[in-house]
Amino acid sequence: MATVLVVEDSQFQQQMLSDILSQEHEVVGVAETGTEGVKMAAELSPELITMDIIMPEMDGIEAVERIRDRGIDVPIVMCTSVEQTEKMKQAVVAGADQYLTKPYHETTVLETIRDVL
């Protein structure tokens, strides 16, 4: 069981992802912006981070860069809509390890998390 930080601005998506992850992992925090996500990643020391790409204040790509710049080397799984393939490529360059597409499917989420851990 890994500790997970969920970074997602949509409360509906936060809840859906947290519910799925909680089946096998402990969700230790939820952030609604990239700024909060960077701060919470440093404070909570999660073993895995899920990161939405499009968020207010700071997008997921910049948040990943800042998390990596702080020396936080945990798996980061980006969460994106299907049509955001160019942003996904940017996220991988920034330091993301894997991605999930919305809408979330329980089996896919859990398998992806198992793979990166």
C-alpha positions, 0 to 999 in steps of 0.5 A: 500500500503506497501513500498517494497525493491527488492533485486535481482541480475538479472535486468530482474527479478528485473524489472519483480518483481517490475512491479508486486509489483507496482500494489499494493505497492510502490517499494522504492528501488532495490538492486543487491547484499545481501550487498546492500540489508542489507544496503538499508534495514536499510536506507529505512525502507521498510515494506517488503523485497523480497530477492533472494537467490543466489547473488554475494558478499553475498547470500540472506540467509546471508543477511536475517541473517544480517538484522535480527541481526540489529533488522529489523523485517519486512516480508522477502519473499525469491525468489528462483528457484524450485530446491533450496529447501534446501536453502529455508529451510536455509532461513526460519531458518535465518528468512525469512517469506515466499517464491516465486518461479521463474518464477514469476506469477502475481497472486501468487506474489500478493497473497503471499505479501498480506498474509505476510502483 
